Amino acid sequence: MQPVLANPELAPKRRQRRSVDPRLQRANFNPRNGSFTLPGRSTAVFVQPRRPD
């Protein structure tokens, strides 16, 4: 059974990618298995890019 979140294009929100907090910059998403990696005691926002209509 394939994970529900496998293969989408998810990325940290732009403001988060530019954060001065190096721990938060390590947050990421693995599209192969649908897993997120987050530093302890943090919150991260991931977004899916919009596709042109």
MMTF fields as JSON, N, C-alpha, C and O atoms, coordinates in Angstrom:
{
  "mmtfVersion": "1.0.0",
  "mmtfProducer": "UNKNOWN",
  "numBonds": 211,
  "numAtoms": 212,
  "numGroups": 53,
  "numChains": 1,
  "numModels": 1,
  "chainsPerModel": [1],
  "groupsPerChain": [53],
  "chainIdList": ["A"],
  "bondAtomList": [4, 2, 8, 6, 12, 10, 16, 14, 20, 18, 24, 22, 28, 26, 32, 30, 36, 34, 40, 38, 44, 42, 48, 46, 52, 50, 56, 54, 60, 58, 64, 62, 68, 66, 72, 70, 76, 74, 80, 78, 84, 82, 88, 86, 92, 90, 96, 94, 100, 98, 104, 102, 108, 106, 112, 110, 116, 114, 120, 118, 124, 122, 128, 126, 132, 130, 136, 134, 140, 138, 144, 142, 148, 146, 152, 150, 156, 154, 160, 158, 164, 162, 168, 166, 172, 170, 176, 174, 180, 178, 184, 182, 188, 186, 192, 190, 196, 194, 200, 198, 204, 202, 208, 206],
  "bondOrderList": [1, 1, 1, 1, 1, 1, 1, 1, 1, 1, 1, 1, 1, 1, 1, 1, 1, 1, 1, 1, 1, 1, 1, 1, 1, 1, 1, 1, 1, 1, 1, 1, 1, 1, 1, 1, 1, 1, 1, 1, 1, 1, 1, 1, 1, 1, 1, 1, 1, 1, 1, 1],
  "groupList": [{"groupName": "MET", "atomNameList": ["N", "CA", "C", "O"], "elementList": ["N", "C", "C", "O"], "formalChargeList": [0, 0, 0, 0], "bondAtomList": [1, 0, 2, 1, 3, 2], "bondOrderList": [1, 1, 2], "singleLetterCode": "M", "chemCompType": "L-PEPTIDE LINKING"}, {"groupName": "GLN", "atomNameList": ["N", "CA", "C", "O"], "elementList": ["N", "C", "C", "O"], "formalChargeList": [0, 0, 0, 0], "bondAtomList": [1, 0, 2, 1, 3, 2], "bondOrderList": [1, 1, 2], "singleLetterCode": "Q", "chemCompType": "L-PEPTIDE LINKING"}, {"groupName": "PRO", "atomNameList": ["N", "CA", "C", "O"], "elementList": ["N", "C", "C", "O"], "formalChargeList": [0, 0, 0, 0], "bondAtomList": [1, 0, 2, 1, 3, 2], "bondOrderList": [1, 1, 2], "singleLetterCode": "P", "chemCompType": "L-PEPTIDE LINKING"}, {"groupName": "VAL", "atomNameList": ["N", "CA", "C", "O"], "elementList": ["N", "C", "C", "O"], "formalChargeList": [0, 0, 0, 0], "bondAtomList": [1, 0, 2, 1, 3, 2], "bondOrderList": [1, 1, 2], "singleLetterCode": "V", "chemCompType": "L-PEPTIDE LINKING"}, {"groupName": "LEU", "atomNameList": ["N", "CA", "C", "O"], "elementList": ["N", "C", "C", "O"], "formalChargeList": [0, 0, 0, 0], "bondAtomList": [1, 0, 2, 1, 3, 2], "bondOrderList": [1, 1, 2], "singleLetterCode": "L", "chemCompType": "L-PEPTIDE LINKING"}, {"groupName": "ALA", "atomNameList": ["N", "CA", "C", "O"], "elementList": ["N", "C", "C", "O"], "formalChargeList": [0, 0, 0, 0], "bondAtomList": [1, 0, 2, 1, 3, 2], "bondOrderList": [1, 1, 2], "singleLetterCode": "A", "chemCompType": "L-PEPTIDE LINKING"}, {"groupName": "ASN", "atomNameList": ["N", "CA", "C", "O"], "elementList": ["N", "C", "C", "O"], "formalChargeList": [0, 0, 0, 0], "bondAtomList": [1, 0, 2, 1, 3, 2], "bondOrderList": [1, 1, 2], "singleLetterCode": "N", "chemCompType": "L-PEPTIDE LINKING"}, {"groupName": "GLU", "atomNameList": ["N", "CA", "C", "O"], "elementList": ["N", "C", "C", "O"], "formalChargeList": [0, 0, 0, 0], "bondAtomList": [1, 0, 2, 1, 3, 2], "bondOrderList": [1, 1, 2], "singleLetterCode": "E", "chemCompType": "L-PEPTIDE LINKING"}, {"groupName": "LYS", "atomNameList": ["N", "CA", "C", "O"], "elementList": ["N", "C", "C", "O"], "formalChargeList": [0, 0, 0, 0], "bondAtomList": [1, 0, 2, 1, 3, 2], "bondOrderList": [1, 1, 2], "singleLetterCode": "K", "chemCompType": "L-PEPTIDE LINKING"}, {"groupName": "ARG", "atomNameList": ["N", "CA", "C", "O"], "elementList": ["N", "C", "C", "O"], "formalChargeList": [0, 0, 0, 0], "bondAtomList": [1, 0, 2, 1, 3, 2], "bondOrderList": [1, 1, 2], "singleLetterCode": "R", "chemCompType": "L-PEPTIDE LINKING"}, {"groupName": "SER", "atomNameList": ["N", "CA", "C", "O"], "elementList": ["N", "C", "C", "O"], "formalChargeList": [0, 0, 0, 0], "bondAtomList": [1, 0, 2, 1, 3, 2], "bondOrderList": [1, 1, 2], "singleLetterCode": "S", "chemCompType": "L-PEPTIDE LINKING"}, {"groupName": "ASP", "atomNameList": ["N", "CA", "C", "O"], "elementList": ["N", "C", "C", "O"], "formalChargeList": [0, 0, 0, 0], "bondAtomList": [1, 0, 2, 1, 3, 2], "bondOrderList": [1, 1, 2], "singleLetterCode": "D", "chemCompType": "L-PEPTIDE LINKING"}, {"groupName": "PHE", "atomNameList": ["N", "CA", "C", "O"], "elementList": ["N", "C", "C", "O"], "formalChargeList": [0, 0, 0, 0], "bondAtomList": [1, 0, 2, 1, 3, 2], "bondOrderList": [1, 1, 2], "singleLetterCode": "F", "chemCompType": "L-PEPTIDE LINKING"}, {"groupName": "GLY", "atomNameList": ["N", "CA", "C", "O"], "elementList": ["N", "C", "C", "O"], "formalChargeList": [0, 0, 0, 0], "bondAtomList": [1, 0, 2, 1, 3, 2], "bondOrderList": [1, 1, 2], "singleLetterCode": "G", "chemCompType": "PEPTIDE LINKING"}, {"groupName": "THR", "atomNameList": ["N", "CA", "C", "O"], "elementList": ["N", "C", "C", "O"], "formalChargeList": [0, 0, 0, 0], "bondAtomList": [1, 0, 2, 1, 3, 2], "bondOrderList": [1, 1, 2], "singleLetterCode": "T", "chemCompType": "L-PEPTIDE LINKING"}],
  "groupTypeList": [0, 1, 2, 3, 4, 5, 6, 2, 7, 4, 5, 2, 8, 9, 9, 1, 9, 9, 10, 3, 11, 2, 9, 4, 1, 9, 5, 6, 12, 6, 2, 9, 6, 13, 10, 12, 14, 4, 2, 13, 9, 10, 14, 5, 3, 12, 3, 1, 2, 9, 9, 2, 11],
  "groupIdList": [1, 2, 3, 4, 5, 6, 7, 8, 9, 10, 11, 12, 13, 14, 15, 16, 17, 18, 19, 20, 21, 22, 23, 24, 25, 26, 27, 28, 29, 30, 31, 32, 33, 34, 35, 36, 37, 38, 39, 40, 41, 42, 43, 44, 45, 46, 47, 48, 49, 50, 51, 52, 53],
  "secStructList": [7, 7, 7, 6, 6, 1, 1, 7, 7, 7, 3, 3, 7, 2, 2, 2, 2, 6, 7, 1, 7, 2, 2, 2, 2, 6, 7, 3, 3, 3, 6, 6, 6, 6, 3, 3, 3, 7, 7, 6, 6, 7, 7, 7, 7, 3, 3, 7, 7, 7, 7, 7, 7],
  "xCoordList": [0.842, 0.0, 0.89, 1.826, 0.589, 1.372, 0.864, -0.346, 1.783, 1.349, 0.513, 0.715, -0.412, -1.313, -0.554, -0.945, 0.514, 1.249, 2.459, 3.329, 2.53, 3.663, 3.568, 2.506, 4.676, 4.866, 4.272, 4.363, 3.682, 3.268, 4.471, 5.519, 4.305, 5.353, 5.08, 4.38, 5.617, 5.459, 6.8, 7.838, 6.768, 7.996, 7.681, 6.542, 8.688, 8.453, 8.032, 8.48, 7.181, 6.725, 7.932, 8.915, 7.869, 8.999, 9.605, 10.825, 8.78, 9.278, 10.044, 11.048, 9.563, 10.225, 11.585, 12.537, 11.701, 12.986, 14.028, 15.223, 13.579, 14.507, 14.697, 15.286, 14.216, 14.305, 15.763, 16.649, 15.996, 17.344, 17.581, 18.701, 16.556, 16.675, 17.186, 16.434, 18.432, 18.97, 18.237, 18.203, 17.652, 16.889, 15.657, 15.339, 14.978, 13.768, 14.093, 13.284, 15.242, 15.648, 15.853, 15.844, 16.036, 16.23, 14.918, 14.943, 13.791, 12.502, 12.374, 12.642, 11.965, 11.784, 10.731, 10.238, 10.404, 9.408, 10.042, 10.68, 9.88, 10.389, 9.223, 8.372, 9.165, 8.028, 7.979, 6.919, 9.101, 9.106, 8.285, 7.58, 8.387, 7.652, 6.616, 5.971, 6.453, 5.426, 5.729, 4.809, 7.021, 7.363, 7.923, 8.55, 7.676, 8.182, 9.3, 9.257, 10.297, 11.355, 11.296, 11.437, 11.085, 10.973, 11.835, 11.924, 12.481, 13.213, 12.234, 11.079, 12.696, 11.846, 11.322, 11.998, 10.118, 9.469, 9.392, 9.653, 9.042, 8.881, 7.62, 7.034, 7.236, 6.096, 6.549, 7.224, 6.187, 6.572, 5.338, 4.421, 5.333, 4.234, 4.781, 5.753, 4.147, 4.532, 3.41, 2.233, 3.781, 2.787, 3.035, 4.142, 1.995, 2.095, 2.011, 1.048, 3.002, 2.971, 1.71, 1.228, 1.198, 0.029, 0.462, 1.533, -0.391, -0.142, -0.986, -2.134, -0.427, -1.218, -2.432, -2.358, -3.521, -4.747, -4.669, -5.614],
  "yCoordList": [-1.176, 0.0, 1.243, 1.35, 2.167, 3.401, 4.443, 4.612, 5.153, 6.198, 7.261, 7.535, 7.849, 8.851, 10.044, 10.586, 10.466, 11.646, 11.327, 12.18, 10.132, 9.797, 10.52, 10.563, 11.079, 11.718, 13.103, 13.579, 13.787, 15.153, 16.093, 15.749, 17.265, 18.286, 19.191, 20.195, 18.852, 19.675, 20.29, 19.632, 21.546, 22.254, 23.176, 23.615, 23.47, 24.432, 25.779, 26.174, 26.467, 27.779, 28.702, 28.59, 29.605, 30.454, 31.187, 31.203, 31.782, 32.525, 31.596, 31.984, 30.391, 29.418, 29.024, 28.864, 28.865, 28.509, 29.587, 29.297, 30.843, 31.955, 32.27, 33.295, 31.418, 31.64, 31.751, 31.108, 32.559, 32.652, 31.524, 31.351, 30.767, 29.632, 28.411, 27.834, 28.008, 26.879, 25.566, 24.698, 25.409, 24.182, 24.099, 23.029, 25.194, 25.199, 24.994, 24.434, 25.431, 25.233, 23.756, 23.38, 22.923, 21.488, 20.731, 19.554, 21.381, 20.71, 20.335, 21.152, 19.102, 18.701, 17.607, 17.065, 17.303, 16.291, 15.317, 15.739, 14.016, 12.984, 12.471, 11.745, 12.834, 12.432, 10.931, 10.408, 10.242, 8.805, 7.999, 7.062, 8.38, 7.594, 8.418, 7.904, 9.697, 10.528, 10.942, 11.209, 11.003, 11.345, 12.766, 13.286, 13.371, 14.696, 14.554, 13.668, 15.427, 15.51, 16.908, 17.903, 16.97, 18.258, 18.244, 17.226, 19.384, 19.465, 19.396, 19.803, 18.885, 18.799, 20.158, 21.176, 20.163, 21.373, 22.498, 23.657, 22.159, 23.186, 22.907, 21.827, 23.896, 23.789, 24.241, 25.262, 23.496, 23.853, 23.825, 23.031, 24.7, 24.771, 24.35, 24.921, 23.354, 22.903, 23.25, 23.158, 23.651, 24.043, 23.263, 22.789, 23.144, 22.505, 23.609, 24.376, 23.71, 24.777, 24.694, 23.608, 25.844, 25.886, 25.625, 26.044, 24.929, 24.688, 25.669, 25.934, 26.21, 27.12, 26.403, 25.227, 27.109, 26.522, 26.407, 25.935],
  "zCoordList": [0.0, 0.0, 0.0, 0.793, -0.888, -1.006, -0.005, 0.144, 0.689, 1.628, 0.922, -0.261, 1.645, 1.079, 0.524, -0.51, 1.177, 0.747, -0.13, -0.305, -0.676, -1.527, -2.862, -3.484, -3.29, -4.59, -4.812, -5.944, -3.862, -4.169, -4.114, -3.567, -4.681, -4.638, -3.444, -3.575, -2.303, -1.11, -0.752, -0.821, -0.373, 0.006, 1.174, 1.332, 1.995, 3.074, 2.5, 1.424, 3.217, 2.793, 2.596, 3.328, 1.622, 1.254, 2.453, 2.613, 3.279, 4.44, 5.383, 5.98, 5.5, 6.364, 5.801, 6.565, 4.492, 3.874, 4.115, 4.171, 4.26, 4.481, 5.959, 6.3, 6.823, 8.264, 8.724, 8.161, 9.735, 10.313, 11.312, 11.793, 11.624, 12.543, 11.768, 10.982, 11.968, 11.206, 11.467, 10.596, 12.656, 12.939, 12.043, 11.522, 11.866, 11.043, 9.563, 8.824, 9.14, 7.743, 7.417, 6.245, 8.424, 8.188, 7.965, 7.608, 8.168, 7.949, 6.473, 5.593, 6.211, 4.818, 4.69, 5.679, 3.436, 3.097, 2.122, 1.157, 2.357, 1.467, 0.621, 1.134, -0.665, -1.499, -1.799, -2.143, -1.674, -1.975, -0.982, -1.355, 0.301, 1.29, 2.058, 2.971, 1.692, 2.316, 3.739, 4.511, 4.11, 5.49, 5.604, 4.681, 6.761, 7.077, 8.104, 8.957, 8.02, 9.022, 9.613, 8.903, 10.92, 11.611, 12.855, 13.541, 13.154, 14.416, 15.586, 15.462, 16.705, 17.889, 18.324, 18.17, 18.865, 19.388, 18.361, 18.682, 17.15, 16.119, 15.31, 15.376, 14.563, 13.671, 12.297, 12.17, 11.278, 9.919, 9.024, 9.231, 8.033, 7.072, 5.708, 5.214, 5.114, 3.782, 2.821, 3.169, 1.602, 0.609, -0.678, -0.934, -1.47, -2.762, -3.811, -3.812, -4.709, -5.721, -6.575, -6.898, -6.926, -7.811, -9.231, -9.669, -9.932, -11.366, -12.164, -11.807, -13.24, -14.074, -14.672, -15.027, -14.773, -15.346, -16.842, -17.475]
}
